[in-house]
Amino acid sequence: MQWKHTPLHEVLTDLQSKRELTKLKLSESELALISYSDAELARLRNDGVQTPLGAVVKITRHSKSAGEGFVYLRKIIP
């Protein structure tokens, strides 16, 4: 069961992550981390989405006051 307020999680390809990080003038080492065992990543794997270690995950959050925002996380080993 997915919580109704869970933000959208997307695993980016290498090219997509490089584009996004370049646009934000960030490097992968500056990203926050997310555990491979995170519940939402487990749900993605159950849905057939590959979640390779070290991939960048784009999390889209919606807010009534701020609109839409993005947070980027890098997965780590469990």
Protein Blocks (a to p, Z undefined) as FASTA:
>chain_A
ZZfklccdddddfklmmmmmmmnopafklpccddfklmklmmmmmnopacdehiacdddd
ddfklopaddddddddZZ
